[in-house]
């Protein structure tokens, strides 16, 4: 998928479920819960050995989903994510070597930033969508708004992640500099392990309702 089209769709969904899943056997029921809840998108984090297989399974069995790879800390994981069919990659920090390799692989990539210096370095590497992490602990919407001041004209957009939930989601989505947010609350590791699919569906529906209220139901 073309990068511009990908980010357009992620903006429309507004929220990206950040997923930690231990077993590939849970991939399909998890995907079906996300789809039923109106959020056919997932960032599968490389925090477990199952991540690569889960990404490959979702891309094959649920092609209507947008599937990304998160917590990419090494070139090995980046290349594996690409091989498995991930449509975008995300990292918690800014590693120039990984950003450059992602561009070579033609994999849309969202590096993590926290300071003006990191924003400038990311922009210099050609990255225009940046993960602001950890969001709540680092000043939340007010901090993002402050950071946006000197850089808004560059076209940069943020994906705040960390400490976001249904209670503060609206305050982030109201910022025009925010493309989408990342959220673990939608499908927590424990909820997935317990196979509480209805809870995940309900979380997604509530999040989508907030997105629709702020951005319109497109």
Buried (B, 14 or more C-beta within 10 A) or exposed (E): EEBEEBBEBBBBBBBBBBBBBBBBEBBBEBBBBBBBBBBBBBBBBBBBEBBBBBBBBBBEEBEEBBBBBBBBBEBEBBBBBBEBBBBBBBBBBBBEEBBBBBBEBEBBBBBBBBEEEBBBBBBEBEBBBBBBBBBBEBBBBEBBBEBBEEBEEEEBBBBBBBBBBBEBBEBBBEBEBBBBBBBBBBBBBEBBEEEBBEBBBBBBEBBBEBBEEEBEEE
